[in-house]
Amino acid sequence: MAEKDQLLLFVCVHNAGRSQMAEAFAKRYGLKASSAGTVPASQVNPTVVEAMKEKGIDISSSVPRLLTGEMIREASLVVTMGCSVEEACPRPMLAQMQKKLVDWDLPDPKGKSILEVREIRDEIEKRVIELSKSRQHQASPP
């Protein structure tokens, strides 16, 4: 399977902000992506929805999902957003993630102003673009 076709999994505790933005940007840039949370919220953060609309991406119908072992097994890379996934994840799930885990260490948009959320959104987009470029480079023949 080509690197670009492998599933990226973006994980944060509530799956209501950072991981939702990362999934949406990854899909925009042609990557296969999903997102989940260890303790999913009831809805995506409205300020995050607003910030993504400014980029022409509508995530208003997205629903936070519970992280499962199957999601981790299917992913070629698990990107955590800097939240305390370690505290909320069962040990067997953490063990599965360790070999393919990257942490982006981003601030949580919960309770932040639209200006602060825009900064987080733009940083996520930048990192997704870098990830997309590195995956395309890895997938191209020598």
Secondary structure, DSSP 8 states (H G I E B T S, - for coil): --GGGSEEEEEESSSSSHHHHHHHHHHHTT--EEEEESS--SS--HHHHHHHHTTT---TT----B--HHHHHHEEEEEE-SS-HHHHS-HHHHHHHHTTEEE------TT--HHHHHHHHHHHHHHHHHHHHHHHHHHS--
